[in-house]
Amino acid sequence: MSPTLLNTTGPAWMAAAVVAGAAIDDDSAIIDMAGFEGVILMTTIEDSVDTGVATLTVEQNVVNSATGMAALAGAVATLISAADDDLNGKLLVVDVYRPAERYLRVNRASATANIAYGPVIAVRYGARKLPVDAATAGALTSITSPAEA
């Protein structure tokens, strides 16, 4: 087994893209952190309008349920648009190391003016058991010292 990132992480899709809106309140799927030390949660901003506020907030729960999810202190990434389209292609990213509770999700929100989001992707890291079973992530390819095609 080569020591590649894909052998030691658990990438996962958590939510679809969200069309532009000035009052978005969108919760992702819930991710199970059992067997991992931490997770990087991220989404792209696909479109922004002057004064739009884009926010990604991480929430946790002891059970796999939307009921009882609570925002983590400090686990928020926010950008404010200063001109139309200035945030397009930017990322909102939060890294949660050793969450206190097993289940996490993110909430994407917008305020003031339109923001559109890309999908939410999670990359769990610090796997306690290797290699990580990535069967649910999709098609993953890892190569070592590749020759030209």
N, C-alpha and C positions, 0 to 999 in steps of 0.2 A: 504494500500500500504506500503510495507516494504521499508526502505530507502537504497536500493541497488544501486550499481554503474550503473547497466543496466537501472534503472528507471530514472537516471539523466544524462545519456550520450547518444550520438548518434553515435554508431560505424558504419563505412562504408568501403567497399572495394573500392579502387580507381584505381588500375592498376594490371595487371597480371605480373608474373615473366618475367625477361628478360635474355636471354641466354648470355653467356660470350662474351665480346667484349672490345676492347681497345679504342673505340670511340663512346660509347653509348651516345645518346641524346634522352631521352624518357620522354615524358610528360604524366602525369596521366589524369584521368577524372577530371572534375571540381566539387568541393563540395560547396554547398550553406551554408553559416554560419548564415543565418537568424535564430534568436531565440536562439543562443548560444554565450557564452562569449569567448570561445577559442577552440583550436583543437590541438591534438597531432598527428603528421603525422610521420609514420615510415615505414621503409623497412628493410629487412634482406640482408646481403651479403651472397650469397650462395657459391661463389668460388672466390678466389683472387690469383693473380700471383704477384710475387716480383716486386715492383715499381708501381703496379697498384694504381690509385687514384680513390676512390669512393666518389661521392658527391650527396647529396640530397639538393635541393634548393626549397624554397617555393615562389610561385608567386601569385599575386592578380590582381583582375580586378573589376570594378564597375558593369560590365555586365557579363552574363553567356556566355562568348566567349573566345576562344583561342587568337583571335586577340586583342591586347592591354594588354595581361598579362605582368606584370613587376615583377622582382625579388624584394623581401623584403630585406632591409638592415639588415644584421646580421642573417637572417633566413636560414643558411646553416650549414649542418653537413658534415664533410669530414674526411675520414680515408685514410691513405697511407699504402700500404702493404710493410712490411719489409722482408718478406719471403713468398714463395708459401704457400697458404692456411692459413696464420696467421689471416686473417680477417673472415674466414668462421664462420658463426653463429653469427657474430656481428651485431648490429643494428645501423642504422643511424636514429636519432630521432630529430625532431624540434617541439617545443611547441610554438604556436602563440596565444598569449592572446590579445583579443580585436583588431583584424585586422582592419585596416582603411577602407578596402573595403570588400564587401559582398562575393565575389567568390574567392576561392583559388584552386590551384593545385600544384603538385610538379613536378620537373624535376629531373630525375636520370641521372647522367652522369658518364662516366669513361674516364680515360686518361692514357697514357704511356703504360700500360699493361692490360690484361684481368681482368674484374670484371663481375660477374654474380649476379643478384639481385632476391630476392623473391618478392612477391606481396607488394603493398603499401596499408597500412591500416590507416584509420583516426579514431580518437575517439574525437568527439566533446563533450565539457563539458560546465558546467554552463548554463544548459537549463533554459530559462526564463518561460517555461510552463511545468508542470509535470502532469502525467508521459510522457516521451518522446515516440512518436510513432515510434517504431522500426520495423515496418512491412517490410520496404525495406532492412533491414540489413540481414535478414535470420532467422534461428532458434536461438532464444535466450532463455536461461533458467536461472532463478534466484531463489535461495532457501534460506530459513532462518532457522537456527538451525536444520540442517538435521540429521535424524537418519541414522544409518548404513543400507545399502541395504541388 
